[in-house]
Amino acid sequence: MLQICQDNYDAGIKNKNIKRLFGLEWNVEDMVQHQEKMLEIIMNY
């Protein structure tokens, strides 16, 4: 989760069009994607 926040923040530094405010690097879309990845890992374990 922290890596996603860091990647989003870094992407915003490189591309001002996708910049997210500090503290908002993690949004609902990110949460849904993370949930899907975690469920896939858990269900395939």
PDBQT receptor file of N, H, CA, C and O in Angstrom, charges set to zero:
ATOM      1  N   MET A   1       0.828  -1.185   0.000  1.00  0.00    +0.000 N 
ATOM      2  CA  MET A   1       0.000   0.000   0.000  1.00  0.00    +0.000 C 
ATOM      3  C   MET A   1       0.875   1.251   0.000  1.00  0.00    +0.000 C 
ATOM      4  O   MET A   1       0.592   2.218  -0.707  1.00  0.00    +0.000 OA
ATOM      5  N   LEU A   2       1.925   1.220   0.790  1.00  0.00    +0.000 N 
ATOM      6  H   LEU A   2       2.154   0.435   1.364  1.00  0.00    +0.000 HD
ATOM      7  CA  LEU A   2       2.818   2.378   0.819  1.00  0.00    +0.000 C 
ATOM      8  C   LEU A   2       3.517   2.573  -0.517  1.00  0.00    +0.000 C 
ATOM      9  O   LEU A   2       3.757   3.706  -0.937  1.00  0.00    +0.000 OA
ATOM     10  N   GLN A   3       3.847   1.467  -1.190  1.00  0.00    +0.000 N 
ATOM     11  H   GLN A   3       3.652   0.547  -0.849  1.00  0.00    +0.000 HD
ATOM     12  CA  GLN A   3       4.505   1.573  -2.485  1.00  0.00    +0.000 C 
ATOM     13  C   GLN A   3       3.582   2.224  -3.514  1.00  0.00    +0.000 C 
ATOM     14  O   GLN A   3       4.032   3.023  -4.334  1.00  0.00    +0.000 OA
ATOM     15  N   ILE A   4       2.299   1.886  -3.471  1.00  0.00    +0.000 N 
ATOM     16  H   ILE A   4       1.933   1.237  -2.804  1.00  0.00    +0.000 HD
ATOM     17  CA  ILE A   4       1.337   2.500  -4.385  1.00  0.00    +0.000 C 
ATOM     18  C   ILE A   4       1.271   4.008  -4.137  1.00  0.00    +0.000 C 
ATOM     19  O   ILE A   4       1.273   4.794  -5.084  1.00  0.00    +0.000 OA
ATOM     20  N   CYS A   5       1.213   4.404  -2.884  1.00  0.00    +0.000 N 
ATOM     21  H   CYS A   5       1.212   3.765  -2.114  1.00  0.00    +0.000 HD
ATOM     22  CA  CYS A   5       1.191   5.834  -2.552  1.00  0.00    +0.000 C 
ATOM     23  C   CYS A   5       2.441   6.525  -3.075  1.00  0.00    +0.000 C 
ATOM     24  O   CYS A   5       2.359   7.605  -3.660  1.00  0.00    +0.000 OA
ATOM     25  N   GLN A   6       3.594   5.906  -2.867  1.00  0.00    +0.000 N 
ATOM     26  H   GLN A   6       3.660   5.029  -2.392  1.00  0.00    +0.000 HD
ATOM     27  CA  GLN A   6       4.856   6.499  -3.329  1.00  0.00    +0.000 C 
ATOM     28  C   GLN A   6       4.886   6.583  -4.847  1.00  0.00    +0.000 C 
ATOM     29  O   GLN A   6       5.310   7.596  -5.403  1.00  0.00    +0.000 OA
ATOM     30  N   ASP A   7       4.439   5.522  -5.524  1.00  0.00    +0.000 N 
ATOM     31  H   ASP A   7       4.095   4.699  -5.072  1.00  0.00    +0.000 HD
ATOM     32  CA  ASP A   7       4.409   5.535  -6.988  1.00  0.00    +0.000 C 
ATOM     33  C   ASP A   7       3.483   6.623  -7.514  1.00  0.00    +0.000 C 
ATOM     34  O   ASP A   7       3.822   7.316  -8.473  1.00  0.00    +0.000 OA
ATOM     35  N   ASN A   8       2.311   6.778  -6.892  1.00  0.00    +0.000 N 
ATOM     36  H   ASN A   8       2.036   6.215  -6.113  1.00  0.00    +0.000 HD
ATOM     37  CA  ASN A   8       1.372   7.826  -7.307  1.00  0.00    +0.000 C 
ATOM     38  C   ASN A   8       1.964   9.213  -7.085  1.00  0.00    +0.000 C 
ATOM     39  O   ASN A   8       1.815  10.100  -7.925  1.00  0.00    +0.000 OA
ATOM     40  N   TYR A   9       2.629   9.393  -5.964  1.00  0.00    +0.000 N 
ATOM     41  H   TYR A   9       2.750   8.671  -5.282  1.00  0.00    +0.000 HD
ATOM     42  CA  TYR A   9       3.261  10.677  -5.664  1.00  0.00    +0.000 C 
ATOM     43  C   TYR A   9       4.368  10.979  -6.666  1.00  0.00    +0.000 C 
ATOM     44  O   TYR A   9       4.459  12.091  -7.186  1.00  0.00    +0.000 OA
ATOM     45  N   ASP A  10       5.211   9.979  -6.934  1.00  0.00    +0.000 N 
ATOM     46  H   ASP A  10       5.137   9.076  -6.512  1.00  0.00    +0.000 HD
ATOM     47  CA  ASP A  10       6.313  10.161  -7.882  1.00  0.00    +0.000 C 
ATOM     48  C   ASP A  10       5.794  10.452  -9.289  1.00  0.00    +0.000 C 
ATOM     49  O   ASP A  10       6.345  11.295  -9.996  1.00  0.00    +0.000 OA
ATOM     50  N   ALA A  11       4.730   9.752  -9.693  1.00  0.00    +0.000 N 
ATOM     51  H   ALA A  11       4.282   9.066  -9.119  1.00  0.00    +0.000 HD
ATOM     52  CA  ALA A  11       4.136   9.985 -11.010  1.00  0.00    +0.000 C 
ATOM     53  C   ALA A  11       3.620  11.416 -11.112  1.00  0.00    +0.000 C 
ATOM     54  O   ALA A  11       3.727  12.045 -12.165  1.00  0.00    +0.000 OA
ATOM     55  N   GLY A  12       3.069  11.921 -10.034  1.00  0.00    +0.000 N 
ATOM     56  H   GLY A  12       2.982  11.410  -9.178  1.00  0.00    +0.000 HD
ATOM     57  CA  GLY A  12       2.566  13.288 -10.015  1.00  0.00    +0.000 C 
ATOM     58  C   GLY A  12       3.671  14.322 -10.128  1.00  0.00    +0.000 C 
ATOM     59  O   GLY A  12       3.456  15.406 -10.672  1.00  0.00    +0.000 OA
ATOM     60  N   ILE A  13       4.852  13.997  -9.619  1.00  0.00    +0.000 N 
ATOM     61  H   ILE A  13       5.026  13.117  -9.178  1.00  0.00    +0.000 HD
ATOM     62  CA  ILE A  13       5.992  14.905  -9.752  1.00  0.00    +0.000 C 
ATOM     63  C   ILE A  13       6.417  14.976 -11.221  1.00  0.00    +0.000 C 
ATOM     64  O   ILE A  13       6.775  16.041 -11.724  1.00  0.00    +0.000 OA
ATOM     65  N   LYS A  14       6.371  13.826 -11.899  1.00  0.00    +0.000 N 
ATOM     66  H   LYS A  14       6.080  12.961 -11.491  1.00  0.00    +0.000 HD
ATOM     67  CA  LYS A  14       6.807  13.767 -13.297  1.00  0.00    +0.000 C 
ATOM     68  C   LYS A  14       5.752  14.294 -14.265  1.00  0.00    +0.000 C 
ATOM     69  O   LYS A  14       6.091  14.814 -15.328  1.00  0.00    +0.000 OA
ATOM     70  N   ASN A  15       4.483  14.163 -13.906  1.00  0.00    +0.000 N 
ATOM     71  H   ASN A  15       4.208  13.740 -13.042  1.00  0.00    +0.000 HD
ATOM     72  CA  ASN A  15       3.391  14.554 -14.805  1.00  0.00    +0.000 C 
ATOM     73  C   ASN A  15       2.391  15.389 -14.014  1.00  0.00    +0.000 C 
ATOM     74  O   ASN A  15       1.612  14.853 -13.225  1.00  0.00    +0.000 OA
ATOM     75  N   LYS A  16       2.413  16.669 -14.223  1.00  0.00    +0.000 N 
ATOM     76  H   LYS A  16       3.045  17.104 -14.864  1.00  0.00    +0.000 HD
ATOM     77  CA  LYS A  16       1.551  17.584 -13.464  1.00  0.00    +0.000 C 
ATOM     78  C   LYS A  16       0.064  17.333 -13.702  1.00  0.00    +0.000 C 
ATOM     79  O   LYS A  16      -0.760  17.739 -12.883  1.00  0.00    +0.000 OA
ATOM     80  N   ASN A  17      -0.300  16.669 -14.812  1.00  0.00    +0.000 N 
ATOM     81  H   ASN A  17       0.370  16.339 -15.477  1.00  0.00    +0.000 HD
ATOM     82  CA  ASN A  17      -1.706  16.388 -15.108  1.00  0.00    +0.000 C 
ATOM     83  C   ASN A  17      -2.303  15.326 -14.195  1.00  0.00    +0.000 C 
ATOM     84  O   ASN A  17      -3.522  15.257 -14.039  1.00  0.00    +0.000 OA
ATOM     85  N   ILE A  18      -1.455  14.497 -13.591  1.00  0.00    +0.000 N 
ATOM     86  H   ILE A  18      -0.464  14.553 -13.718  1.00  0.00    +0.000 HD
ATOM     87  CA  ILE A  18      -1.963  13.439 -12.708  1.00  0.00    +0.000 C 
ATOM     88  C   ILE A  18      -1.547  13.668 -11.255  1.00  0.00    +0.000 C 
ATOM     89  O   ILE A  18      -1.646  12.770 -10.419  1.00  0.00    +0.000 OA
ATOM     90  N   LYS A  19      -1.086  14.871 -10.974  1.00  0.00    +0.000 N 
ATOM     91  H   LYS A  19      -1.006  15.601 -11.653  1.00  0.00    +0.000 HD
ATOM     92  CA  LYS A  19      -0.627  15.190  -9.625  1.00  0.00    +0.000 C 
ATOM     93  C   LYS A  19      -1.761  15.039  -8.619  1.00  0.00    +0.000 C 
ATOM     94  O   LYS A  19      -2.888  15.469  -8.863  1.00  0.00    +0.000 OA
ATOM     95  N   ARG A  20      -1.447  14.431  -7.499  1.00  0.00    +0.000 N 
ATOM     96  H   ARG A  20      -0.531  14.082  -7.300  1.00  0.00    +0.000 HD
ATOM     97  CA  ARG A  20      -2.393  14.309  -6.392  1.00  0.00    +0.000 C 
ATOM     98  C   ARG A  20      -1.840  15.091  -5.215  1.00  0.00    +0.000 C 
ATOM     99  O   ARG A  20      -0.630  15.117  -4.990  1.00  0.00    +0.000 OA
ATOM    100  N   LEU A  21      -2.717  15.719  -4.475  1.00  0.00    +0.000 N 
ATOM    101  H   LEU A  21      -3.700  15.698  -4.657  1.00  0.00    +0.000 HD
ATOM    102  CA  LEU A  21      -2.285  16.491  -3.313  1.00  0.00    +0.000 C 
ATOM    103  C   LEU A  21      -1.643  15.582  -2.281  1.00  0.00    +0.000 C 
ATOM    104  O   LEU A  21      -1.984  14.405  -2.171  1.00  0.00    +0.000 OA
ATOM    105  N   PHE A  22      -0.707  16.144  -1.526  1.00  0.00    +0.000 N 
ATOM    106  H   PHE A  22      -0.430  17.101  -1.615  1.00  0.00    +0.000 HD
ATOM    107  CA  PHE A  22      -0.056  15.379  -0.469  1.00  0.00    +0.000 C 
ATOM    108  C   PHE A  22      -1.118  14.860   0.486  1.00  0.00    +0.000 C 
ATOM    109  O   PHE A  22      -1.973  15.619   0.944  1.00  0.00    +0.000 OA
ATOM    110  N   GLY A  23      -1.066  13.586   0.783  1.00  0.00    +0.000 N 
ATOM    111  H   GLY A  23      -0.372  12.970   0.412  1.00  0.00    +0.000 HD
ATOM    112  CA  GLY A  23      -2.043  12.952   1.658  1.00  0.00    +0.000 C 
ATOM    113  C   GLY A  23      -3.193  12.324   0.892  1.00  0.00    +0.000 C 
ATOM    114  O   GLY A  23      -3.994  11.586   1.466  1.00  0.00    +0.000 OA
ATOM    115  N   LEU A  24      -3.281  12.611  -0.397  1.00  0.00    +0.000 N 
ATOM    116  H   LEU A  24      -2.631  13.211  -0.863  1.00  0.00    +0.000 HD
ATOM    117  CA  LEU A  24      -4.346  12.042  -1.230  1.00  0.00    +0.000 C 
ATOM    118  C   LEU A  24      -3.759  11.162  -2.334  1.00  0.00    +0.000 C 
ATOM    119  O   LEU A  24      -4.347  11.029  -3.407  1.00  0.00    +0.000 OA
ATOM    120  N   GLU A  25      -2.605  10.566  -2.067  1.00  0.00    +0.000 N 
ATOM    121  H   GLU A  25      -2.127  10.674  -1.196  1.00  0.00    +0.000 HD
ATOM    122  CA  GLU A  25      -1.949   9.714  -3.053  1.00  0.00    +0.000 C 
ATOM    123  C   GLU A  25      -2.676   8.381  -3.216  1.00  0.00    +0.000 C 
ATOM    124  O   GLU A  25      -2.420   7.643  -4.168  1.00  0.00    +0.000 OA
ATOM    125  N   TRP A  26      -3.569   8.080  -2.301  1.00  0.00    +0.000 N 
ATOM    126  H   TRP A  26      -3.777   8.679  -1.528  1.00  0.00    +0.000 HD
ATOM    127  CA  TRP A  26      -4.291   6.818  -2.239  1.00  0.00    +0.000 C 
ATOM    128  C   TRP A  26      -5.765   7.158  -2.373  1.00  0.00    +0.000 C 
ATOM    129  O   TRP A  26      -6.309   7.868  -1.527  1.00  0.00    +0.000 OA
ATOM    130  N   ASN A  27      -6.429   6.662  -3.426  1.00  0.00    +0.000 N 
ATOM    131  H   ASN A  27      -5.987   6.085  -4.113  1.00  0.00    +0.000 HD
ATOM    132  CA  ASN A  27      -7.842   6.996  -3.612  1.00  0.00    +0.000 C 
ATOM    133  C   ASN A  27      -8.682   5.723  -3.735  1.00  0.00    +0.000 C 
ATOM    134  O   ASN A  27      -8.161   4.616  -3.603  1.00  0.00    +0.000 OA
ATOM    135  N   VAL A  28      -9.961   5.884  -3.984  1.00  0.00    +0.000 N 
ATOM    136  H   VAL A  28     -10.385   6.783  -4.091  1.00  0.00    +0.000 HD
ATOM    137  CA  VAL A  28     -10.879   4.744  -4.025  1.00  0.00    +0.000 C 
ATOM    138  C   VAL A  28     -10.477   3.756  -5.122  1.00  0.00    +0.000 C 
ATOM    139  O   VAL A  28     -10.505   2.544  -4.911  1.00  0.00    +0.000 OA
ATOM    140  N   GLU A  29     -10.108   4.271  -6.276  1.00  0.00    +0.000 N 
ATOM    141  H   GLU A  29     -10.085   5.255  -6.447  1.00  0.00    +0.000 HD
ATOM    142  CA  GLU A  29      -9.686   3.381  -7.369  1.00  0.00    +0.000 C 
ATOM    143  C   GLU A  29      -8.480   2.533  -6.954  1.00  0.00    +0.000 C 
ATOM    144  O   GLU A  29      -8.426   1.340  -7.254  1.00  0.00    +0.000 OA
ATOM    145  N   ASP A  30      -7.524   3.145  -6.272  1.00  0.00    +0.000 N 
ATOM    146  H   ASP A  30      -7.569   4.114  -6.029  1.00  0.00    +0.000 HD
ATOM    147  CA  ASP A  30      -6.360   2.411  -5.783  1.00  0.00    +0.000 C 
ATOM    148  C   ASP A  30      -6.773   1.340  -4.780  1.00  0.00    +0.000 C 
ATOM    149  O   ASP A  30      -6.246   0.228  -4.795  1.00  0.00    +0.000 OA
ATOM    150  N   MET A  31      -7.718   1.680  -3.910  1.00  0.00    +0.000 N 
ATOM    151  H   MET A  31      -8.147   2.583  -3.897  1.00  0.00    +0.000 HD
ATOM    152  CA  MET A  31      -8.189   0.723  -2.903  1.00  0.00    +0.000 C 
ATOM    153  C   MET A  31      -8.862  -0.477  -3.552  1.00  0.00    +0.000 C 
ATOM    154  O   MET A  31      -8.642  -1.615  -3.136  1.00  0.00    +0.000 OA
ATOM    155  N   VAL A  32      -9.672  -0.231  -4.558  1.00  0.00    +0.000 N 
ATOM    156  H   VAL A  32      -9.850   0.693  -4.896  1.00  0.00    +0.000 HD
ATOM    157  CA  VAL A  32     -10.368  -1.321  -5.243  1.00  0.00    +0.000 C 
ATOM    158  C   VAL A  32      -9.358  -2.226  -5.948  1.00  0.00    +0.000 C 
ATOM    159  O   VAL A  32      -9.464  -3.450  -5.870  1.00  0.00    +0.000 OA
ATOM    160  N   GLN A  33      -8.389  -1.638  -6.628  1.00  0.00    +0.000 N 
ATOM    161  H   GLN A  33      -8.303  -0.643  -6.691  1.00  0.00    +0.000 HD
ATOM    162  CA  GLN A  33      -7.359  -2.442  -7.298  1.00  0.00    +0.000 C 
ATOM    163  C   GLN A  33      -6.574  -3.270  -6.294  1.00  0.00    +0.000 C 
ATOM    164  O   GLN A  33      -6.294  -4.445  -6.533  1.00  0.00    +0.000 OA
ATOM    165  N   HIS A  34      -6.220  -2.660  -5.176  1.00  0.00    +0.000 N 
ATOM    166  H   HIS A  34      -6.447  -1.705  -4.982  1.00  0.00    +0.000 HD
ATOM    167  CA  HIS A  34      -5.474  -3.375  -4.137  1.00  0.00    +0.000 C 
ATOM    168  C   HIS A  34      -6.308  -4.518  -3.573  1.00  0.00    +0.000 C 
ATOM    169  O   HIS A  34      -5.795  -5.616  -3.358  1.00  0.00    +0.000 OA
ATOM    170  N   GLN A  35      -7.586  -4.265  -3.333  1.00  0.00    +0.000 N 
ATOM    171  H   GLN A  35      -8.003  -3.372  -3.507  1.00  0.00    +0.000 HD
ATOM    172  CA  GLN A  35      -8.480  -5.302  -2.815  1.00  0.00    +0.000 C 
ATOM    173  C   GLN A  35      -8.553  -6.481  -3.782  1.00  0.00    +0.000 C 
ATOM    174  O   GLN A  35      -8.482  -7.637  -3.364  1.00  0.00    +0.000 OA
ATOM    175  N   GLU A  36      -8.693  -6.190  -5.063  1.00  0.00    +0.000 N 
ATOM    176  H   GLU A  36      -8.750  -5.251  -5.403  1.00  0.00    +0.000 HD
ATOM    177  CA  GLU A  36      -8.775  -7.252  -6.062  1.00  0.00    +0.000 C 
ATOM    178  C   GLU A  36      -7.498  -8.084  -6.082  1.00  0.00    +0.000 C 
ATOM    179  O   GLU A  36      -7.559  -9.311  -6.157  1.00  0.00    +0.000 OA
ATOM    180  N   LYS A  37      -6.340  -7.425  -6.014  1.00  0.00    +0.000 N 
ATOM    181  H   LYS A  37      -6.291  -6.428  -5.952  1.00  0.00    +0.000 HD
ATOM    182  CA  LYS A  37      -5.068  -8.151  -5.998  1.00  0.00    +0.000 C 
ATOM    183  C   LYS A  37      -4.942  -9.018  -4.752  1.00  0.00    +0.000 C 
ATOM    184  O   LYS A  37      -4.507 -10.167  -4.831  1.00  0.00    +0.000 OA
ATOM    185  N   MET A  38      -5.322  -8.468  -3.602  1.00  0.00    +0.000 N 
ATOM    186  H   MET A  38      -5.675  -7.534  -3.538  1.00  0.00    +0.000 HD
ATOM    187  CA  MET A  38      -5.205  -9.227  -2.355  1.00  0.00    +0.000 C 
ATOM    188  C   MET A  38      -6.161 -10.424  -2.347  1.00  0.00    +0.000 C 
ATOM    189  O   MET A  38      -5.788 -11.510  -1.905  1.00  0.00    +0.000 OA
ATOM    190  N   LEU A  39      -7.384 -10.232  -2.830  1.00  0.00    +0.000 N 
ATOM    191  H   LEU A  39      -7.688  -9.350  -3.189  1.00  0.00    +0.000 HD
ATOM    192  CA  LEU A  39      -8.333 -11.348  -2.886  1.00  0.00    +0.000 C 
ATOM    193  C   LEU A  39      -7.840 -12.434  -3.827  1.00  0.00    +0.000 C 
ATOM    194  O   LEU A  39      -8.006 -13.621  -3.545  1.00  0.00    +0.000 OA
ATOM    195  N   GLU A  40      -7.243 -12.045  -4.929  1.00  0.00    +0.000 N 
ATOM    196  H   GLU A  40      -7.108 -11.081  -5.159  1.00  0.00    +0.000 HD
ATOM    197  CA  GLU A  40      -6.699 -13.026  -5.865  1.00  0.00    +0.000 C 
ATOM    198  C   GLU A  40      -5.590 -13.837  -5.199  1.00  0.00    +0.000 C 
ATOM    199  O   GLU A  40      -5.536 -15.058  -5.343  1.00  0.00    +0.000 OA
ATOM    200  N   ILE A  41      -4.723 -13.167  -4.483  1.00  0.00    +0.000 N 
ATOM    201  H   ILE A  41      -4.767 -12.174  -4.366  1.00  0.00    +0.000 HD
ATOM    202  CA  ILE A  41      -3.641 -13.865  -3.781  1.00  0.00    +0.000 C 
ATOM    203  C   ILE A  41      -4.197 -14.791  -2.726  1.00  0.00    +0.000 C 
ATOM    204  O   ILE A  41      -3.763 -15.938  -2.627  1.00  0.00    +0.000 OA
ATOM    205  N   ILE A  42      -5.146 -14.326  -1.934  1.00  0.00    +0.000 N 
ATOM    206  H   ILE A  42      -5.499 -13.394  -2.014  1.00  0.00    +0.000 HD
ATOM    207  CA  ILE A  42      -5.710 -15.116  -0.853  1.00  0.00    +0.000 C 
ATOM    208  C   ILE A  42      -6.477 -16.319  -1.407  1.00  0.00    +0.000 C 
ATOM    209  O   ILE A  42      -6.345 -17.432  -0.897  1.00  0.00    +0.000 OA
ATOM    210  N   MET A  43      -7.268 -16.095  -2.440  1.00  0.00    +0.000 N 
ATOM    211  H   MET A  43      -7.375 -15.191  -2.854  1.00  0.00    +0.000 HD
ATOM    212  CA  MET A  43      -8.092 -17.181  -2.988  1.00  0.00    +0.000 C 
ATOM    213  C   MET A  43      -7.255 -18.236  -3.703  1.00  0.00    +0.000 C 
ATOM    214  O   MET A  43      -7.675 -19.388  -3.810  1.00  0.00    +0.000 OA
ATOM    215  N   ASN A  44      -6.081 -17.858  -4.191  1.00  0.00    +0.000 N 
ATOM    216  H   ASN A  44      -5.740 -16.922  -4.105  1.00  0.00    +0.000 HD
ATOM    217  CA  ASN A  44      -5.211 -18.802  -4.890  1.00  0.00    +0.000 C 
ATOM    218  C   ASN A  44      -4.174 -19.438  -3.974  1.00  0.00    +0.000 C 
ATOM    219  O   ASN A  44      -3.351 -20.235  -4.425  1.00  0.00    +0.000 OA
ATOM    220  N   TYR A  45      -4.208 -19.093  -2.706  1.00  0.00    +0.000 N 
ATOM    221  H   TYR A  45      -4.877 -18.446  -2.340  1.00  0.00    +0.000 HD
ATOM    222  CA  TYR A  45      -3.218 -19.606  -1.754  1.00  0.00    +0.000 C 
ATOM    223  C   TYR A  45      -3.509 -21.027  -1.383  1.00  0.00    +0.000 C 
ATOM    224  O   TYR A  45      -2.778 -21.620  -0.591  1.00  0.00    +0.000 OA
TER     225      TYR A  45
